[in-house]
Amino acid sequence: MAPSFRQETYLIIQPGSTTTLVELITPVNANSNTAGYNNEEPPYPLPTYSIPTEVYYNDIHYSTTKVDPTYKKITPIINGEIVDLDSFKFFLKSVFKSVVLHYNSNFDNTPSLTNFPLLLVTNHKWSFLQLETLVQFFMEQIGLNNLMFLPSGAACSSGFGSVANGIVIDIGKHKTDLIPILDYLPIKYLTTSIDIGGADINKNLLKLFADRHPTWSEERVENLKKSNIFEVLLTFNSDDDDGQNHNTNNVMDTNINTFVENEQGSLGKNDEDNIDVAAIVTSDKDTRQILEERERNKNTKKNSELGENTFFDASTNELVIVGEERFKGCGNLIRSISKQVGMVLQQVPDINKRKVMWDNVMIVGNTSSITGFKEAVLRQLIKDYLVQEPASEKAQREKEFYANAANKKKGRYIGHVLSLEYQNQVPTSIKLVKPPEYFPDWKKTGYGEIIFLGAEIVAKQVFGHYNDQFFITRDKYNKYGPPAIWNVIM
């Protein structure tokens, strides 16, 4: 039987504690802006909507805005956990109606609109009862006919190119999720969260600025963190509480690739003092980016070589000078992540799977877009966990090998590999998974929201080919009710 919806039209919602990302995929936006794709595969668009995850309530009615002083703001999701399910359902209904109404202004009188299949990205903290309640809500109150729940870890795996075994480090504002992936599926009983996220960097920066810049606001610090001059250097040492950078000359540093320098354009620059206004108007970059690039291009040195640099503070519309504090503040977060990763992966019973998972570390979230941050996490993981044969033992083993080479049987050469004593320990290598290179729009943003990209990829594979083993259909719901969610592959 043919599917009851248009296969190229589906809705994706990724709720978060602070914001919710939304995109209605249609044949129009799925096939537009194909530059750079050679017209082979239509692009996966960046989420159009980033909506604050909040509603207002006056003990009687809900609202999306503060109608009067009696309405109090409610945040239905805190640190990934649904803390107010009724408020969350109202929020989802408002999002669904608002987005679909942009597509068709006659939502209430057009039943066919509910034939849009929905993919909802879920968090590991959502309970079984909450998931079943949401199924009932979407199928009965919204009237959907096709619904899929996709765990965030599985979406991340798809975004990185279907990683079979690895670990997802999803850094939020106030928490970080660590989700081990085994055979393409999140391991729920090993998934954990730590109560630290990107906001910890802001807190540390405010402390660092307390003496030199006591008037700096939280908003200015956030703007600095989002600017191109805020980065974690190769010489970063997380053991310093103040996040100060030192060259430790550790032998393990050779395992980390040097940082890729950001390309510095010259758009909008005629000379040292004049700005080409026409170039700014016709550019696809915003004014902040152009002004920051103009200031950087006055210097021949890299950002990491400068004692001071400037960034554009959107809150005050001015260029601000900042010193070496722009290289600090990440140490506590990095140490906390590394400690928890080790605790999670050491519980994976299969040593071979565990070894592969150490080679597939996926770091996501907007904090991961900070230049050098992911590499700094990798350096910390290597420092804390990498199993390396002591140089003296390796030298002695190789010396003995060459001395007895004539007596060795063919095929038993082990001169330049770890001895068996160390091969049986994990990890002997730790690697980051590189995001795909064939999504230019996503590459520009740093892949911080790659979980949403993964959701788009899965939605196209599932809904586009009508693989109903992965989602709840109207027939399944009529037969099983809300527990139908457990009869599909998540």
Residue pairs with C-beta under 8 A, 6 or more apart in sequence:
3 146
3 466
4 115
4 145
4 146
4 474
5 115
5 116
5 117
5 145
5 146
5 463
6 27
6 115
6 116
7 463
7 464
7 465
7 466
8 25
8 26
8 27
8 30
8 464
9 24
9 25
9 26
9 27
9 116
10 24
10 25
10 116
10 117
10 118
10 119
10 459
10 463
11 22
11 23
11 24
11 25
11 96
11 99
11 100
11 116
11 117
11 118
11 119
12 21
12 22
12 23
12 24
12 25
12 47
12 118
12 119
12 121
12 452
12 455
12 456
12 459
13 20
13 21
13 22
13 92
13 95
13 96
13 118
13 119
13 120
13 121
14 20
14 21
14 22
14 47
14 120
14 121
14 152
14 155
14 451
14 452
14 455
15 53
15 77
15 88
15 92
15 120
15 121
15 123
16 53
16 77
16 80
16 172
17 53
17 75
17 77
17 78
17 79
17 80
17 172
17 173
17 174
17 175
18 52
18 53
18 172
18 173
19 50
19 51
19 52
19 53
20 49
20 50
20 51
20 52
20 53
20 91
20 95
21 47
21 49
21 50
21 449
21 452
22 47
22 48
22 49
22 50
22 51
22 95
22 99
23 29
23 45
23 46
23 47
23 48
23 49
23 452
23 456
24 48
24 99
24 100
24 102
24 103
24 116
25 45
25 456
25 459
25 460
26 103
29 45
29 48
30 42
30 43
30 45
31 42
33 43
33 45
33 441
34 42
34 43
36 43
36 440
37 43
37 438
37 440
41 438
43 439
43 440
43 441
44 439
44 442
44 453
44 456
44 457
44 460
45 441
45 456
46 441
46 442
46 445
46 449
47 449
47 452
49 95
49 99
51 95
53 75
53 76
53 77
53 91
54 73
54 74
54 75
54 76
54 91
55 62
55 63
55 64
55 73
55 74
55 76
55 87
55 90
55 91
55 94
56 62
56 63
56 64
56 65
56 66
56 67
56 71
56 72
56 73
56 74
57 63
57 71
57 72
57 74
57 87
58 67
58 68
58 70
58 71
58 72
59 70
62 87
62 90
63 71
64 94
66 73
74 84
74 87
75 83
75 84
76 82
76 83
76 84
76 85
76 87
76 88
76 91
77 83
77 88
77 123
79 125
79 172
79 174
79 175
79 193
79 195
80 123
80 124
80 125
80 172
80 175
80 177
80 193
81 123
81 125
81 126
82 88
82 125
82 126
82 127
82 130
85 130
85 133
89 134
89 137
89 141
92 134
92 137
92 138
93 141
93 142
96 118
96 142
97 107
100 107
100 113
100 116
101 107
103 113
104 110
104 113
107 113
111 143
114 142
114 143
114 144
114 145
115 145
115 146
116 144
117 144
117 145
117 146
117 147
117 148
117 459
117 463
117 471
118 138
118 144
118 146
118 147
118 148
119 148
119 149
119 150
119 455
119 458
119 459
119 462
119 463
119 471
120 134
120 138
120 147
120 148
120 149
120 150
121 150
121 151
121 152
121 155
121 451
121 452
121 455
122 131
122 149
122 150
122 151
122 152
123 151
123 152
123 177
124 151
124 152
124 153
124 177
124 179
124 186
124 188
124 191
124 193
125 193
131 149
131 485
132 482
132 483
132 485
133 482
134 149
135 147
135 149
135 472
135 477
135 482
135 484
135 485
136 481
136 482
138 144
138 147
139 147
139 472
139 474
139 477
139 482
145 473
145 474
146 463
146 468
146 471
146 472
146 473
146 474
147 471
147 472
148 459
148 462
148 463
148 470
148 471
148 472
148 488
149 485
149 490
150 455
150 458
150 490
151 179
151 186
151 490
152 168
152 170
152 177
152 179
152 451
153 168
153 170
153 177
153 179
153 181
153 186
153 191
154 181
154 184
154 185
154 186
154 454
154 458
154 490
155 451
155 452
155 454
155 455
155 458
156 168
156 170
156 179
156 181
156 362
156 364
156 450
156 451
156 454
157 163
157 164
157 166
157 168
157 181
157 184
157 362
157 454
158 454
158 455
158 457
158 458
159 364
159 435
159 436
159 447
159 450
159 451
159 452
159 453
159 454
159 455
159 457
160 166
160 362
160 433
160 435
160 436
160 450
160 454
161 433
161 436
162 184
163 181
163 184
163 360
163 362
163 433
164 181
164 183
164 184
164 356
165 181
165 182
165 183
165 353
165 356
165 357
165 360
166 180
166 181
166 356
166 357
166 359
166 360
166 361
166 362
166 433
167 178
167 179
167 180
167 181
167 341
167 344
167 345
167 357
167 358
167 360
167 361
167 362
168 177
168 178
168 179
168 180
168 181
168 186
168 362
168 364
169 176
169 177
169 178
169 337
169 341
169 361
169 362
169 363
169 364
169 365
169 368
169 377
170 176
170 177
170 178
170 179
170 364
170 365
170 451
171 197
171 198
171 333
171 337
171 363
171 364
171 365
171 366
171 367
171 368
172 197
172 198
172 365
173 197
173 198
173 199
174 195
174 196
174 197
174 199
175 193
175 194
175 195
175 196
175 197
176 193
176 194
176 196
176 197
176 333
176 336
176 337
176 340
176 365
177 191
177 192
177 193
178 191
178 192
178 193
178 194
178 337
178 340
178 341
178 344
179 186
179 187
179 191
180 186
180 187
180 190
180 191
180 344
180 345
180 348
180 357
181 187
181 357
181 360
182 348
182 353
182 357
185 490
187 348
190 344
190 347
190 348
191 344
192 340
192 343
192 344
194 336
194 337
194 340
196 332
196 333
196 336
197 333
197 365
197 367
198 225
198 333
198 365
198 366
198 367
200 332
200 333
201 225
201 329
201 330
201 333
201 367
202 218
202 221
202 222
202 225
202 329
204 242
204 243
204 328
204 329
204 330
204 331
204 332
205 221
205 224
205 225
205 325
205 328
205 329
206 216
206 218
206 221
208 242
208 243
208 325
208 328
208 329
209 216
209 221
209 325
212 323
212 325
217 315
219 315
220 313
220 315
220 316
220 320
223 311
223 312
223 313
223 314
223 315
224 230
224 311
224 313
224 320
224 322
224 326
225 370
227 292
227 311
227 312
228 262
228 289
228 292
228 296
228 303
228 311
228 371
229 292
229 296
229 303
229 309
229 310
229 311
229 322
229 326
230 311
230 326
230 327
230 370
230 371
231 259
231 303
231 304
231 326
231 327
231 370
231 371
231 372
231 373
232 327
232 330
232 370
232 371
232 372
232 373
232 375
232 376
233 245
233 259
233 304
233 327
233 372
234 253
234 256
234 258
234 259
234 304
234 372
234 375
235 245
235 246
235 247
235 248
236 243
236 245
236 327
236 330
236 331
236 372
236 376
236 379
237 244
237 245
237 246
237 248
237 331
238 330
238 331
238 332
238 334
238 335
238 376
238 380
239 331
239 335
240 246
240 331
241 331
241 332
242 328
242 331
243 327
243 328
243 329
243 330
243 331
243 332
244 328
245 324
245 327
245 328
250 383
251 391
252 379
252 382
252 383
252 386
252 388
253 379
255 382
255 386
256 375
256 378
256 379
256 382
257 375
259 371
259 372
259 375
261 302
262 371
264 293
264 296
264 297
265 293
265 297
266 293
266 297
267 276
267 279
267 280
267 283
267 285
267 290
267 293
268 275
268 276
268 279
268 280
268 283
268 290
268 293
268 294
269 275
269 276
269 293
269 294
269 297
270 276
272 298
275 290
275 294
280 287
280 290
283 290
287 312
288 312
288 314
291 312
291 319
292 310
292 311
292 312
295 309
295 310
295 319
296 303
296 309
299 306
299 309
303 309
304 327
307 323
307 324
308 321
308 322
308 323
309 321
309 322
309 326
310 319
310 320
310 321
310 322
311 319
311 320
311 322
311 326
312 318
312 319
312 320
313 319
313 320
330 370
330 373
330 376
333 367
334 373
334 376
334 377
334 380
335 380
337 377
337 380
338 377
338 380
338 381
338 383
338 384
338 385
339 384
341 361
341 381
342 381
342 384
342 385
345 354
345 357
345 358
346 354
348 354
348 357
351 424
351 426
354 426
354 427
355 426
355 427
355 428
358 385
358 426
358 427
358 429
358 430
358 431
359 427
359 429
359 430
359 431
360 431
360 433
361 377
361 378
361 381
361 430
361 431
361 432
361 433
362 432
362 433
363 373
363 374
363 377
363 432
364 447
364 448
364 449
364 450
364 451
365 448
366 448
366 449
367 373
367 448
368 374
368 446
368 447
368 448
369 445
369 446
369 447
369 448
374 432
375 432
378 430
378 431
378 432
381 430
382 430
385 427
385 430
386 427
386 428
386 429
386 430
387 422
387 425
387 426
387 427
387 428
388 422
388 428
389 418
389 419
389 422
393 419
394 419
397 415
397 419
398 415
398 416
401 408
401 413
401 414
401 415
402 415
417 423
418 428
422 428
435 442
435 443
435 447
435 450
437 443
439 453
442 450
442 453
447 453
461 467
462 470
462 471
463 471
468 476
469 488
469 489
470 488
470 489
470 490
471 488
472 484
472 485
472 488
476 484
476 487
476 488
477 484
480 487
